[in-house]
Amino acid sequence: MSAQKLNQKTIAVIGLGYVGLPLAVEFGKQRDVIGFDINEARVAALRAGRDQTLECSAAELQEAVHLRYSHQLEDLAEARSSSSQYRPLSIRLTAPI
């Protein structure tokens, strides 16, 4: 797959907490991004332009014109690579206790 085609792929950011949301917002300013979280209320608030954790301002959320939010697993399929050369990368981010 060429670099140009790779740049046209949708990115999925799983978990819209204090690390995932700012990452999704920054990518979403330039590229198609699916911001996924299992918390339906969190997704609804972000769709309404509100981040209750205050990681991102309403203006920052609005600037991410290529970002959409979902709690539906099926939506993640859009970010899947059709090439076996590119496999999904999973990184688990945890907060210190």
ABEGO torsion letter per residue (X at the ends): XBAAAAAABBBBBBEBBAAAAAAAAAAAAABBBBBBBABAAAAAAAAAGBBAAGABBAAAAAABAABBBBABAAAAAAABBABAABBBBBBBBBBBX
